[in-house]
Amino acid sequence: MAESADSNEEFWKVHMRLMTRSAQLTEEDITVVTREIGLENEEPQQADVVAEKAKTRIDADIRSAQASGVRFTPTFFINDRRYDGPWDESSLTDAMLGRLGHRMQSAALDFAAWGPSAGVLLLLATIVAVLLSNLRVGDEFERLMHENVGFLIGTEAFGISLRHWINDGLLTVFFLVVGLEIKREMTVGRLATTATAILPIAAAIGGMLAPALMYWLLIPSGPWEHGWGIPMATDTAFAVAIIAMMGRRVPVELRIFLTAAAIVDDIGSIAIVALFYSEELNLLYAAASVALGLLLWFFNRAHVYRVSMYLLLGVTLWACVYASGFHASLAGIVLALLIPTRPPANLRALIGQADTIIAAEAQRGDVLRRGPSLPALRALDAIHDRIESPADRLLRYAGTRSSYLILPLFALANAGVEITPAVWSGHELLMLAIVAGLFVGKPVGIMAACAIAVRLGITTKPEAYSWQQLLGAAALAGIGFTMSLFIAGQAFTETTDFAAAKIAVFLASILSAMAGALLLLTAGKHSTNRAAAIGDKATRPRLGQWAPIPRVRERNIERQSGGHGKGVGDH
């Protein structure tokens, strides 16, 4: 009805009449306001024209809202950005005044929401590591990485270097996240059906076999032959960051393909580390690891959903796997596979329960001073726990920390390399094999596997992207940073061999990033489904528009409305 007004002034007049009548508009309210503004006296033909114009504006509002991320009304936009925090007075005041805590939280959320953010942070950590290695402080930093850190229980002591805590301890959380991601993709995600799973799985397998074969053909028997796993890995953070920076040039379907293939690739890399890069096995601790795995499986089948129980057993499993001689990262994958998912909750029932609890608490005289009672808080906690499965909750909490803390720390601890003539001399063949495996073997293996799978009719290539765009994504898969460095550290004990492998991985990753970006930039444009923000920007605010009303006018509107505080676009 408000959208039927002819002017901006009339729009707000009708808007305020509707919003101040009652908390829940009824048909009688609409009839009364229609009579007040004279719409009922219009000719039917004229009324149809006005209604069609109003419908066009409302449809534009809805599209604009979707583009701005509006999920419900009222939605608040404060200082030109959508506000997603609590609606209590203190939180809204912090946001409107732009206090430091709110600004810091908003900046962190904006950075995390930026597609390439994880890759950029990883790149910065890598640059810092290389600079540290080639400056005077490099020796001090290296001594810090070799500093022994541990704990003492009675007469028993356990300690490993700081670098080992990062590589064997923190990186296990990264592998846990990878395992949780592949589990989600195979249950409710992009790998849940055979039709969607075959193409990225085939690509990942081809992208692992071809680089390893190329390395094996170039490297003769000797101390370097054990490094065949180095060019097999894809760095998900860097590859996805670059493809995200392409923006609309890259179809969403291609991003999904690359992400799914990279996740499968990570699982393959972890399996290779566990099978081929483990130390001498201790059968006693290996048996203890199997027993803990069976206990986790029993809890899963018994519908035990307490995350703390799985984390406690997961830490014990990590210690046993580490002591057994298998690489400790294997514990992260096992834990991820055995943490239970859960059937979707009945949200209607849970919302009804929460409303009942909150309504009962609101009747207490001291609720505003002391807050909800302890039984009410426990009941609300139980509702919150039921909304999310343990696997989803752990992925939500650990995923961000893995991308923005663990991987940059890994790069800082492992990416440093002292660039000296000794590193280059005598290692040309090793570096050539790694660069060829990542830069050439990766895209060749991925494209060959995809072509064979499509040719055999076991899958189809989505029409949303071309073969050239698929080749661009395959080239980006040659960025093998994190896992390649990790496997190189396991494969080579000689410092110069490891340094040469690092440089080769850097060179191959740079070449792959440049080639992939060039192929994607020059590829033809393909249609994609995107929400378009369409609206009349000149005269009146659109639903979800970022800066719809000048602030002085917003204050006047609030006074006119009696302080109801309706969100922008709440018609």
Rosetta blueprint (number, residue, H / E / L):
1 M L
2 A H
3 E H
4 S H
5 A L
6 D L
7 S L
8 N H
9 E H
10 E H
11 F H
12 W H
13 K H
14 V H
15 H H
16 M H
17 R H
18 L H
19 M H
20 T L
21 R L
22 S L
23 A L
24 Q L
25 L L
26 T L
27 E H
28 E H
29 D H
30 I H
31 T H
32 V H
33 V H
34 T H
35 R H
36 E H
37 I H
38 G L
39 L H
40 E H
41 N H
42 E L
43 E L
44 P H
45 Q H
46 Q H
47 A H
48 D H
49 V H
50 V H
51 A H
52 E H
53 K H
54 A H
55 K H
56 T H
57 R H
58 I H
59 D H
60 A H
61 D H
62 I H
63 R H
64 S H
65 A H
66 Q H
67 A H
68 S H
69 G L
70 V L
71 R L
72 F L
73 T L
74 P L
75 T L
76 F E
77 F E
78 I E
79 N L
80 D L
81 R E
82 R E
83 Y E
84 D L
85 G L
86 P L
87 W L
88 D L
89 E H
90 S H
91 S H
92 L H
93 T H
94 D H
95 A H
96 M H
97 L H
98 G L
99 R L
100 L H
101 G H
102 H H
103 R H
104 M H
105 Q H
106 S H
107 A H
108 A H
109 L H
110 D H
111 F H
112 A H
113 A H
114 W L
115 G L
116 P L
117 S H
118 A H
119 G H
120 V H
121 L H
122 L H
123 L H
124 L H
125 A H
126 T H
127 I H
128 V H
129 A H
130 V H
131 L H
132 L H
133 S H
134 N L
135 L L
136 R L
137 V L
138 G H
139 D H
140 E H
141 F H
142 E H
143 R H
144 L H
145 M H
146 H L
147 E L
148 N E
149 V E
150 G E
151 F E
152 L E
153 I E
154 G L
155 T L
156 E E
157 A E
158 F E
159 G E
160 I E
161 S E
162 L H
163 R H
164 H H
165 W H
166 I H
167 N H
168 D H
169 G H
170 L H
171 L H
172 T H
173 V H
174 F H
175 F H
176 L H
177 V H
178 V H
179 G H
180 L H
181 E H
182 I H
183 K H
184 R H
185 E H
186 M H
187 T H
188 V L
189 G L
190 R L
191 L L
192 A L
193 T L
194 T H
195 A H
196 T H
197 A H
198 I H
199 L H
200 P H
201 I H
202 A H
203 A H
204 A H
205 I H
206 G H
207 G H
208 M H
209 L H
210 A H
211 P H
212 A H
213 L H
214 M H
215 Y H
216 W H
217 L H
218 L H
219 I L
220 P L
221 S L
222 G L
223 P L
224 W L
225 E H
226 H H
227 G H
228 W H
229 G H
230 I H
231 P H
232 M H
233 A L
234 T L
235 D L
236 T H
237 A H
238 F H
239 A H
240 V H
241 A H
242 I H
243 I H
244 A H
245 M H
246 M L
247 G H
248 R H
249 R H
250 V L
251 P L
252 V H
253 E H
254 L H
255 R H
256 I H
257 F H
258 L H
259 T H
260 A H
261 A H
262 A H
263 I H
264 V H
265 D H
266 D H
267 I H
268 G H
269 S H
270 I H
271 A H
272 I H
273 V H
274 A H
275 L H
276 F H
277 Y L
278 S L
279 E L
280 E L
281 L L
282 N L
283 L H
284 L H
285 Y H
286 A H
287 A H
288 A H
289 S H
290 V H
291 A H
292 L H
293 G H
294 L H
295 L H
296 L H
297 W H
298 F H
299 F H
300 N H
301 R H
302 A L
303 H L
304 V L
305 Y L
306 R L
307 V H
308 S H
309 M H
310 Y H
311 L H
312 L H
313 L H
314 G H
315 V H
316 T H
317 L H
318 W H
319 A H
320 C H
321 V H
322 Y H
323 A H
324 S H
325 G L
326 F L
327 H L
328 A L
329 S H
330 L H
331 A H
332 G H
333 I H
334 V H
335 L H
336 A H
337 L H
338 L H
339 I L
340 P L
341 T L
342 R L
343 P L
344 P L
345 A L
346 N L
347 L H
348 R H
349 A H
350 L H
351 I H
352 G H
353 Q H
354 A H
355 D H
356 T H
357 I H
358 I H
359 A H
360 A H
361 E H
362 A H
363 Q L
364 R L
365 G L
366 D L
367 V H
368 L H
369 R H
370 R H
371 G L
372 P L
373 S L
374 L H
375 P H
376 A H
377 L H
378 R H
379 A H
380 L H
381 D H
382 A H
383 I H
384 H H
385 D H
386 R H
387 I H
388 E L
389 S L
390 P H
391 A H
392 D H
393 R H
394 L H
395 L H
396 R H
397 Y H
398 A H
399 G H
400 T H
401 R H
402 S H
403 S H
404 Y H
405 L H
406 I H
407 L H
408 P H
409 L H
410 F H
411 A H
412 L H
413 A H
414 N H
415 A L
416 G L
417 V L
418 E L
419 I L
420 T L
421 P H
422 A H
423 V H
424 W H
425 S L
426 G L
427 H L
428 E H
429 L H
430 L H
431 M H
432 L H
433 A H
434 I H
435 V H
436 A H
437 G H
438 L H
439 F H
440 V H
441 G H
442 K H
443 P H
444 V H
445 G H
446 I H
447 M H
448 A H
449 A H
450 C H
451 A H
452 I H
453 A H
454 V H
455 R H
456 L L
457 G L
458 I L
459 T L
460 T L
461 K L
462 P L
463 E L
464 A L
465 Y L
466 S L
467 W H
468 Q H
469 Q H
470 L H
471 L H
472 G H
473 A H
474 A H
475 A H
476 L H
477 A L
478 G L
479 I L
480 G L
481 F H
482 T H
483 M H
484 S H
485 L H
486 F H
487 I H
488 A H
489 G H
490 Q H
491 A H
492 F L
493 T L
494 E L
495 T H
496 T H
497 D H
498 F H
499 A H
500 A H
501 A H
502 K H
503 I H
504 A H
505 V H
506 F H
507 L H
508 A H
509 S H
510 I H
511 L H
512 S H
513 A H
514 M H
515 A H
516 G H
517 A H
518 L H
519 L H
520 L H
521 L H
522 T H
523 A L
524 G L
525 K L
526 H L
527 S L
528 T L
529 N L
530 R L
531 A L
532 A L
533 A L
534 I L
535 G L
536 D L
537 K L
538 A L
539 T L
540 R L
541 P L
542 R L
543 L L
544 G L
545 Q L
546 W L
547 A L
548 P L
549 I L
550 P L
551 R H
552 V H
553 R H
554 E H
555 R H
556 N H
557 I H
558 E H
559 R H
560 Q H
561 S L
562 G L
563 G L
564 H L
565 G L
566 K L
567 G L
568 V L
569 G L
570 D L
571 H L
